[in-house]
Amino acid sequence: MKAPERIILGSGYIHLATFEKGTEIPEPQEFCTDDNRYSYIKNGASLEYSNEVQEAKDDMGKVSKTIITEETATLKAGLMTLTGNTIDKLCDTARVSESQDGKYRITKIGGIGNRKGAKYVICFHHVDPEDGDIYVMIVGQNQAGFTLQFAPSDATVVDAEFKAMPNLDSEGTLIKFVEEIKDADPEPTPTPTPTTYSITQNLTHVTSDVSDTSIDEGEALEVTLTADQDYTIDSVTVTMSDTDITATAWDSATSKVTIAEVTGNVVITASATE
């Protein structure tokens, strides 16, 4: 099935959480929640992938073989909402605390001995209500440093560059790119199996035109009873779910048992005398 054409237009949100080795990473659409939204962004986001190849070729240029020797992936975004906690995820040597009176948040940056060695699950969520959302997920860390620029008229935007690491799964995947399929056929709702009830006929010198021994719930039941030759039906009892319904189900003029909607096990007892 050919994928529909789509135009990617618009920005989205950055979500981030600390990566813990050995912990299963959720699917991007489950990961991107308000609780782990990292920052609102400005000027969108970009994903860059590049590789290096090695080519082996004979002296005459007749045969060659090329293999990929290195891959690099980087997720970039301009962070517009910024606190010390944001910087803590941008800089591996940053640490955040609050003053004793709770009036100040203090972020210390630098000192090789303060490095955390932390990795993060980062996901950019591109919102598209028309064609479906897109999720770009990596595991990595910011390795490009950062610049805080305080301009007189523009908002401060920190350009983060998260370099991907092969920790998304056991296959060494650098990037997980997930697209929502808007026109996907929904899974068919399974047809419920109808409840089946039994039909029991206790007949003495009487025959029935129904040989079935079961019936689905809600179906109608009509049974014609016929006395043997030289016999006359003198007794008929009809129960459903152990409740006597003879008065409404049995018609002696037509010799028929009629139940408009079966809701339980049916027992028809009939006898005839000579």
PEJOWO-V59289 format. One line per field, one symbol per residue. ss: DSSP state (2 for helix, 1 for strand, 0 for the rest). psi: psi as a letter, one per 20 degrees, with the letter a starting at -180 (. if undefined). A space follows every 50 residues. Layout:
ss: ???
psi: ???
This chain:
ss: 00000000000111111100000000022220022211101111111111 11111110000001111111111111111000022222220000111100 00001111000222000001111111000000011111111100000000 00000001111111100000000001111000000000000000011111 11110111000001110000111111100001111111110011022221 100001111000000111111110
psi: ppqqqqpoprbbqpqqqppopippprqghhhnrhhkpgqqqqkarqpppr rpqpppqrhjkhqqppqpiqqpppoqqophpprhhghhihpijqqprqqh ijiqppopprohijqhkqqqopppoppnigiqqppoprpaqojjarpopn qhiqqpppoqoopqqljhaiikphpoopppohjppqpppppqpqppqqop onpokqqqjpiqjrqqpiqqppppppqrpjqppippppqpljpokghihp ohhikqppohopjrpppopqqqq.
